[in-house]
Amino acid sequence: MKPLISLHDAVFSKLEQANWLLPTLARFLFAAVLLVYFLNSGLTKIGDGVSGLWTPSVGAYAQIFPRVLEEAGYDTDALGLFHRLVVLAGTWAEFILPALIVVGLLTRLAALGMIGFIAVQSLTDIYGHGQGGVLGAWFDRFPDAVIMDQRALWVLLLLVLVVKGAGPLSFDRALKRRSI
């Protein structure tokens, strides 16, 4: 039994020392699983042409402020500056934050921003779009609820980046080396 414990300790102590592994895998999995999701979601929010970056589509308002837009008769001009700024910030965040994470620049802040984004996204889905039915529950036998299950795993992935940073293959690491 002692040789087995020694082998176990030898193998896993090496893994514990591999500080590059978790952040590198977290960024890779974010790119593989969530990058295109957020980029496509952002694309549904921009208006036509280059000016679409400053003039969000009606769909952007419908996704972010569904009840307010409905009360305004789907007239985005009836909404105020606050609504426009929130929609613009949310739209740009869907492009900028994932890109920062993938290249490993300001990774901890970008991951923290994405966690906040996912929280707002989930609350909007539940209260704004009335999707409480897909909320799900933890500790049940169904691991596929969109909000409680999937987004909890997204947040865990991002928390790895908040705690561990971007890892060795990142702009963060390159900038850190230059500043020393």
Backbone as CSV, one residue per row, in Angstrom:
resi,resn,N_x,N_y,N_z,CA_x,CA_y,CA_z,C_x,C_y,C_z
1,MET,0.817,-1.198,0.000,0.000,0.000,0.000,0.861,1.262,0.000
2,LYS,1.973,1.211,0.721,2.861,2.363,0.815,3.417,2.765,-0.559
3,PRO,3.842,1.801,-1.404,4.319,2.187,-2.744,3.228,2.863,-3.580
4,LEU,1.988,2.407,-3.435,0.876,3.013,-4.172,0.642,4.462,-3.725
5,ILE,0.708,4.697,-2.431,0.545,6.054,-1.901,1.702,6.935,-2.362
6,SER,2.894,6.402,-2.379,4.067,7.159,-2.845,3.926,7.526,-4.323
7,LEU,3.461,6.575,-5.137,3.240,6.850,-6.550,2.175,7.929,-6.726
8,HIS,1.087,7.776,-5.994,0.006,8.768,-6.031,0.546,10.158,-5.691
9,ASP,1.273,10.270,-4.598,1.805,11.559,-4.156,2.785,12.140,-5.179
10,ALA,3.610,11.292,-5.768,4.587,11.766,-6.752,3.898,12.343,-7.984
11,VAL,2.894,11.635,-8.479,2.189,12.083,-9.679,1.417,13.373,-9.400
12,PHE,0.657,13.382,-8.336,-0.220,14.524,-8.100,0.507,15.730,-7.525
13,SER,1.659,15.527,-6.912,2.427,16.694,-6.465,2.967,17.455,-7.676
14,LYS,3.288,16.730,-8.739,3.715,17.393,-9.989,2.566,18.215,-10.572
15,LEU,1.358,17.671,-10.525,0.198,18.419,-11.033,-0.078,19.664,-10.193
16,GLU,0.089,19.554,-8.892,-0.121,20.708,-8.024,0.850,21.830,-8.343
17,GLN,2.024,21.493,-8.813,3.039,22.491,-9.132,2.879,23.058,-10.542
18,ALA,2.004,22.492,-11.339,1.793,22.947,-12.716,0.842,24.150,-12.715
19,ASN,1.356,25.294,-12.282,0.533,26.503,-12.183,0.050,27.020,-13.534
20,TRP,0.663,26.585,-14.597,0.284,27.013,-15.933,-0.943,26.268,-16.459
21,LEU,-1.207,25.076,-15.906,-2.203,24.184,-16.494,-3.637,24.722,-16.405
22,LEU,-4.111,25.045,-15.220,-5.506,25.480,-15.071,-5.831,26.763,-15.832
23,PRO,-5.034,27.835,-15.718,-5.401,29.030,-16.476,-5.322,28.835,-17.990
24,THR,-4.368,28.053,-18.435,-4.256,27.807,-19.875,-5.464,27.020,-20.378
25,LEU,-5.835,25.969,-19.653,-7.017,25.198,-20.038,-8.297,26.016,-19.922
26,ALA,-8.392,26.865,-18.907,-9.593,27.692,-18.732,-9.762,28.648,-19.909
27,ARG,-8.679,29.273,-20.338,-8.779,30.182,-21.484,-9.077,29.412,-22.767
28,PHE,-8.465,28.249,-22.929,-8.742,27.430,-24.110,-10.213,27.009,-24.140
29,LEU,-10.723,26.519,-23.007,-12.126,26.093,-22.961,-13.085,27.264,-23.134
30,PHE,-12.737,28.419,-22.597,-13.574,29.599,-22.822,-13.658,29.886,-24.318
31,ALA,-12.502,29.857,-24.996,-12.486,30.109,-26.439,-13.268,29.037,-27.190
32,ALA,-13.092,27.772,-26.805,-13.728,26.668,-27.515,-15.234,26.609,-27.294
33,VAL,-15.696,26.963,-26.090,-17.101,26.759,-25.733,-17.917,28.046,-25.764
34,LEU,-17.359,29.161,-25.308,-18.166,30.363,-25.099,-17.857,31.542,-26.016
35,LEU,-16.684,31.592,-26.605,-16.306,32.749,-27.421,-17.309,33.017,-28.544
36,VAL,-17.583,32.028,-29.363,-18.484,32.217,-30.504,-19.911,32.514,-30.031
37,TYR,-20.314,31.917,-28.923,-21.631,32.197,-28.346,-21.780,33.686,-28.053
38,PHE,-20.791,34.255,-27.354,-20.889,35.671,-26.998,-20.702,36.585,-28.204
39,LEU,-19.809,36.238,-29.126,-19.637,37.052,-30.328,-20.911,37.071,-31.167
40,ASN,-21.541,35.919,-31.356,-22.793,35.869,-32.112,-23.899,36.644,-31.417
41,SER,-23.941,36.541,-30.093,-24.939,37.298,-29.347,-24.709,38.795,-29.518
42,GLY,-23.448,39.215,-29.493,-23.133,40.623,-29.717,-23.517,41.077,-31.117
43,LEU,-23.306,40.221,-32.103,-23.648,40.569,-33.486,-25.147,40.801,-33.667
44,THR,-25.973,40.128,-32.878,-27.423,40.340,-33.001,-27.840,41.705,-32.448
45,LYS,-26.942,42.366,-31.743,-27.290,43.633,-31.100,-26.832,44.863,-31.865
46,ILE,-25.898,44.710,-32.781,-25.418,45.900,-33.484,-26.325,46.215,-34.668
47,GLY,-26.393,47.510,-34.966,-27.209,47.951,-36.090,-26.482,47.730,-37.404
48,ASP,-27.021,48.328,-38.468,-26.460,48.145,-39.809,-25.199,48.985,-40.001
49,GLY,-24.245,48.431,-40.720,-23.030,49.146,-41.080,-22.119,49.426,-39.902
50,VAL,-21.091,50.233,-40.176,-20.117,50.578,-39.148,-20.773,51.392,-38.039
51,SER,-21.714,52.226,-38.394,-22.389,53.043,-37.379,-23.245,52.185,-36.443
52,GLY,-23.437,50.931,-36.798,-24.204,50.018,-35.947,-23.568,49.802,-34.598
53,LEU,-22.269,50.079,-34.494,-21.599,49.968,-33.200,-22.091,51.039,-32.225
54,TRP,-22.620,52.141,-32.774,-23.133,53.215,-31.923,-24.650,53.314,-31.962
55,THR,-25.259,52.603,-32.888,-26.721,52.588,-32.987,-27.196,51.136,-32.902
56,PRO,-27.459,50.670,-31.706,-27.863,49.264,-31.540,-29.170,48.954,-32.250
57,SER,-29.339,47.693,-32.567,-30.563,47.241,-33.226,-31.718,47.211,-32.222
58,VAL,-32.922,47.135,-32.751,-34.099,46.989,-31.897,-33.979,45.696,-31.087
59,GLY,-33.393,44.685,-31.713,-33.190,43.413,-31.026,-32.324,43.545,-29.785
60,ALA,-31.378,44.480,-29.813,-30.529,44.692,-28.636,-31.372,45.170,-27.461
61,TYR,-32.232,46.117,-27.725,-33.118,46.617,-26.664,-34.085,45.530,-26.212
62,ALA,-34.546,44.731,-27.177,-35.486,43.654,-26.843,-34.828,42.586,-25.982
63,GLN,-33.551,42.341,-26.202,-32.847,41.339,-25.403,-32.508,41.847,-24.012
64,ILE,-32.148,43.127,-23.903,-31.671,43.661,-22.638,-32.790,44.279,-21.801
65,PHE,-33.719,44.959,-22.445,-34.842,45.592,-21.748,-36.168,45.152,-22.367
66,PRO,-36.501,43.866,-22.315,-37.686,43.390,-23.039,-38.998,44.034,-22.590
67,ARG,-39.207,44.160,-21.317,-40.483,44.712,-20.831,-40.579,46.216,-21.066
68,VAL,-39.481,46.909,-20.886,-39.470,48.360,-21.103,-39.725,48.665,-22.573
69,LEU,-39.098,47.915,-23.459,-39.295,48.130,-24.888,-40.728,47.826,-25.290
70,GLU,-41.292,46.782,-24.719,-42.695,46.445,-25.016,-43.625,47.570,-24.556
71,GLU,-43.374,48.113,-23.364,-44.190,49.224,-22.866,-44.065,50.458,-23.748
72,ALA,-42.907,50.617,-24.401,-42.686,51.759,-25.282,-43.185,51.486,-26.698
73,GLY,-43.909,50.401,-26.887,-44.432,50.065,-28.206,-43.346,49.727,-29.201
74,TYR,-42.231,49.179,-28.717,-41.082,48.791,-29.531,-40.473,49.964,-30.290
75,ASP,-40.636,51.164,-29.730,-40.043,52.375,-30.280,-38.803,52.713,-29.452
76,THR,-37.619,52.437,-30.006,-36.386,52.667,-29.257,-36.151,54.154,-28.989
77,ASP,-36.705,55.024,-29.827,-36.558,56.464,-29.608,-37.300,56.924,-28.362
78,ALA,-38.266,56.145,-27.918,-39.020,56.496,-26.710,-38.238,56.183,-25.435
79,LEU,-37.156,55.420,-25.566,-36.339,55.078,-24.406,-35.289,56.165,-24.181
80,GLY,-34.824,56.266,-22.972,-33.897,57.332,-22.618,-32.439,57.001,-22.848
81,LEU,-31.601,57.968,-22.473,-30.159,57.842,-22.605,-29.628,56.684,-21.758
82,PHE,-30.181,56.492,-20.575,-29.762,55.391,-19.710,-29.884,54.061,-20.439
83,HIS,-31.028,53.820,-21.067,-31.251,52.555,-21.776,-30.257,52.396,-22.923
84,ARG,-30.024,53.464,-23.647,-29.089,53.412,-24.768,-27.678,53.084,-24.276
85,LEU,-27.237,53.738,-23.203,-25.892,53.499,-22.678,-25.732,52.078,-22.161
86,VAL,-26.752,51.562,-21.490,-26.686,50.183,-20.993,-26.613,49.198,-22.159
87,VAL,-27.409,49.426,-23.176,-27.409,48.541,-24.348,-26.059,48.606,-25.062
88,LEU,-25.521,49.804,-25.222,-24.204,49.929,-25.858,-23.122,49.240,-25.029
89,ALA,-23.140,49.477,-23.725,-22.137,48.849,-22.856,-22.256,47.326,-22.899
90,GLY,-23.473,46.813,-22.856,-23.677,45.368,-22.913,-23.233,44.784,-24.243
91,THR,-23.522,45.494,-25.312,-23.124,45.026,-26.645,-21.606,45.006,-26.780
92,TRP,-20.961,46.092,-26.419,-19.500,46.153,-26.527,-18.851,45.130,-25.605
93,ALA,-19.435,44.918,-24.433,-18.876,43.943,-23.479,-18.862,42.543,-24.085
94,GLU,-19.855,42.218,-24.894,-19.905,40.883,-25.492,-18.802,40.661,-26.522
95,PHE,-18.234,41.732,-27.027,-17.099,41.614,-27.948,-15.766,41.768,-27.215
96,ILE,-15.670,42.784,-26.390,-14.388,43.155,-25.786,-13.944,42.171,-24.705
97,LEU,-14.818,41.844,-23.763,-14.413,40.981,-22.648,-13.976,39.590,-23.103
98,PRO,-14.732,38.914,-23.966,-14.253,37.602,-24.442,-12.928,37.698,-25.209
99,ALA,-12.757,38.743,-26.010,-11.503,38.891,-26.755,-10.332,39.078,-25.792
100,LEU,-10.525,39.881,-24.750,-9.463,40.077,-23.759,-9.091,38.761,-23.080
101,ILE,-10.085,37.960,-22.767,-9.826,36.673,-22.118,-9.047,35.746,-23.051
102,VAL,-9.452,35.672,-24.285,-8.805,34.744,-25.222,-7.341,35.115,-25.462
103,VAL,-7.049,36.403,-25.597,-5.649,36.792,-25.819,-4.881,36.918,-24.512
104,GLY,-5.573,36.904,-23.398,-4.901,36.962,-22.103,-4.427,38.350,-21.736
105,LEU,-5.248,39.355,-21.998,-4.910,40.735,-21.662,-5.929,41.256,-20.644
106,LEU,-5.429,41.727,-19.511,-6.310,42.160,-18.410,-7.295,41.046,-18.063
107,THR,-6.789,39.850,-18.051,-7.621,38.653,-17.952,-8.451,38.610,-16.679
108,ARG,-7.844,38.932,-15.554,-8.593,38.870,-14.297,-9.766,39.844,-14.315
109,LEU,-9.528,41.067,-14.776,-10.612,42.051,-14.841,-11.676,41.646,-15.866
110,ALA,-11.231,41.137,-17.012,-12.172,40.709,-18.049,-13.031,39.543,-17.560
111,ALA,-12.420,38.593,-16.862,-13.171,37.452,-16.333,-14.157,37.909,-15.265
112,LEU,-13.734,38.845,-14.425,-14.644,39.398,-13.424,-15.805,40.121,-14.099
113,GLY,-15.504,40.872,-15.154,-16.550,41.535,-15.929,-17.513,40.535,-16.557
114,MET,-16.977,39.426,-17.065,-17.841,38.397,-17.660,-18.740,37.749,-16.612
115,ILE,-18.224,37.573,-15.392,-19.062,37.014,-14.324,-20.231,37.951,-14.050
116,GLY,-19.949,39.248,-13.974,-21.029,40.226,-13.807,-21.986,40.203,-14.984
117,PHE,-21.444,40.079,-16.183,-22.269,40.020,-17.386,-23.200,38.818,-17.336
118,ILE,-22.674,37.673,-16.949,-23.486,36.451,-16.876,-24.568,36.582,-15.805
119,ALA,-24.247,37.238,-14.704,-25.257,37.459,-13.657,-26.393,38.323,-14.191
120,VAL,-26.050,39.408,-14.871,-27.077,40.295,-15.440,-27.859,39.564,-16.528
121,GLN,-27.169,38.814,-17.362,-27.809,38.032,-18.415,-28.824,37.059,-17.811
122,SER,-28.427,36.386,-16.753,-29.317,35.406,-16.117,-30.526,36.077,-15.495
123,LEU,-30.308,37.187,-14.803,-31.435,37.909,-14.199,-32.382,38.450,-15.269
124,THR,-31.820,38.925,-16.374,-32.664,39.405,-17.476,-33.473,38.257,-18.070
125,ASP,-32.850,37.101,-18.220,-33.574,35.945,-18.742,-34.724,35.546,-17.811
126,ILE,-34.454,35.582,-16.508,-35.469,35.145,-15.547,-36.596,36.167,-15.420
127,TYR,-36.237,37.432,-15.166,-37.253,38.443,-14.881,-37.727,39.200,-16.114
128,GLY,-36.824,39.470,-17.035,-37.205,40.222,-18.220,-37.906,39.384,-19.264
129,HIS,-37.401,38.174,-19.475,-37.969,37.299,-20.500,-38.877,36.222,-19.918
130,GLY,-39.002,36.193,-18.604,-39.888,35.224,-17.962,-39.477,33.781,-18.166
131,GLN,-38.177,33.512,-18.154,-37.691,32.162,-18.385,-37.393,31.422,-17.084
132,GLY,-38.184,31.670,-16.083,-38.006,30.969,-14.816,-38.119,29.464,-14.957
133,GLY,-38.796,29.001,-15.994,-38.961,27.569,-16.224,-37.684,26.856,-16.586
134,VAL,-36.693,27.582,-17.107,-35.414,26.964,-17.454,-34.368,27.213,-16.369
135,LEU,-34.799,27.759,-15.267,-33.890,28.065,-14.166,-33.182,26.818,-13.672
136,GLY,-33.930,25.748,-13.473,-33.347,24.509,-12.990,-33.121,24.546,-11.500
137,ALA,-32.427,23.556,-11.016,-32.117,23.464,-9.586,-30.829,22.682,-9.423
138,TRP,-30.090,23.031,-8.411,-28.892,22.272,-8.101,-29.275,21.057,-7.279
139,PHE,-28.413,20.091,-7.278,-28.582,18.867,-6.490,-29.819,18.067,-6.915
140,ASP,-30.169,18.207,-8.191,-31.224,17.352,-8.727,-30.574,16.384,-9.711
141,ARG,-31.350,15.584,-10.361,-30.768,14.585,-11.259,-30.636,15.080,-12.701
142,PHE,-30.967,16.357,-12.940,-30.919,16.904,-14.291,-29.794,17.940,-14.389
143,PRO,-28.716,17.639,-15.097,-27.570,18.547,-15.150,-27.599,19.537,-16.313
144,ASP,-28.767,19.759,-16.913,-28.794,20.537,-18.144,-29.607,21.827,-18.080
145,ALA,-29.903,22.310,-16.884,-30.644,23.567,-16.788,-29.772,24.701,-17.321
146,VAL,-30.371,25.545,-18.160,-29.612,26.604,-18.820,-29.001,27.570,-17.814
147,ILE,-29.737,27.935,-16.801,-29.243,28.985,-15.906,-28.482,28.411,-14.719
148,MET,-29.092,27.608,-13.898,-28.430,27.138,-12.680,-27.255,26.204,-12.968
149,ASP,-27.361,25.376,-13.968,-26.301,24.403,-14.230,-25.244,24.948,-15.187
150,GLN,-25.656,25.319,-16.391,-24.687,25.753,-17.391,-23.949,27.007,-16.960
151,ARG,-24.670,27.984,-16.500,-24.017,29.254,-16.172,-23.188,29.157,-14.901
152,ALA,-23.520,28.237,-14.012,-22.662,28.014,-12.840,-21.302,27.486,-13.299
153,LEU,-21.298,26.615,-14.281,-20.033,26.104,-14.813,-19.263,27.196,-15.557
154,TRP,-19.979,28.068,-16.267,-19.317,29.195,-16.925,-18.606,30.061,-15.886
155,VAL,-19.317,30.352,-14.803,-18.755,31.205,-13.761,-17.553,30.524,-13.104
156,LEU,-17.624,29.222,-12.877,-16.485,28.502,-12.311,-15.269,28.624,-13.226
157,LEU,-15.466,28.446,-14.507,-14.391,28.590,-15.481,-13.769,29.979,-15.392
158,LEU,-14.609,31.006,-15.288,-14.116,32.375,-15.191,-13.458,32.656,-13.847
159,LEU,-13.950,32.029,-12.788,-13.327,32.201,-11.473,-11.900,31.650,-11.450
160,VAL,-11.654,30.596,-12.199,-10.285,30.082,-12.320,-9.371,31.189,-12.852
161,LEU,-9.854,31.931,-13.833,-9.054,33.010,-14.414,-8.910,34.189,-13.462
162,VAL,-9.947,34.487,-12.704,-9.851,35.572,-11.720,-8.798,35.226,-10.678
163,VAL,-8.796,33.990,-10.213,-7.887,33.573,-9.140,-6.478,33.304,-9.669
164,LYS,-6.357,32.598,-10.775,-5.057,32.146,-11.272,-4.410,33.084,-12.289
165,GLY,-5.198,33.959,-12.912,-4.667,34.799,-13.973,-4.718,34.079,-15.308
166,ALA,-4.022,34.638,-16.291,-4.123,34.149,-17.665,-3.218,32.972,-17.980
167,GLY,-2.181,32.771,-17.209,-1.242,31.704,-17.511,-0.078,32.214,-18.334
168,PRO,0.815,31.305,-18.714,2.073,31.720,-19.351,1.938,32.217,-20.792
169,LEU,0.968,31.720,-21.520,0.808,32.121,-22.924,-0.209,33.252,-23.016
170,SER,0.210,34.434,-22.555,-0.739,35.538,-22.505,-0.008,36.871,-22.589
171,PHE,-0.749,37.896,-22.961,-0.208,39.251,-22.943,0.048,39.701,-21.514
172,ASP,-0.782,39.256,-20.583,-0.567,39.602,-19.178,0.829,39.182,-18.731
173,ARG,1.221,37.969,-19.046,2.532,37.461,-18.634,3.643,38.243,-19.336
174,ALA,3.460,38.525,-20.625,4.473,39.280,-21.369,4.628,40.690,-20.797
175,LEU,3.533,41.327,-20.470,3.594,42.674,-19.895,4.204,42.656,-18.502
176,LYS,3.925,41.611,-17.756,4.492,41.485,-16.400,6.012,41.354,-16.490
177,ARG,6.488,40.587,-17.439,7.933,40.400,-17.621,8.609,41.710,-18.027
178,ARG,7.937,42.499,-18.866,8.514,43.762,-19.320,8.578,44.790,-18.211
179,SER,7.647,44.703,-17.258,7.616,45.698,-16.189,8.595,45.401,-15.069
180,ILE,9.151,44.211,-15.063,10.092,43.824,-13.991,11.480,44.301,-14.308
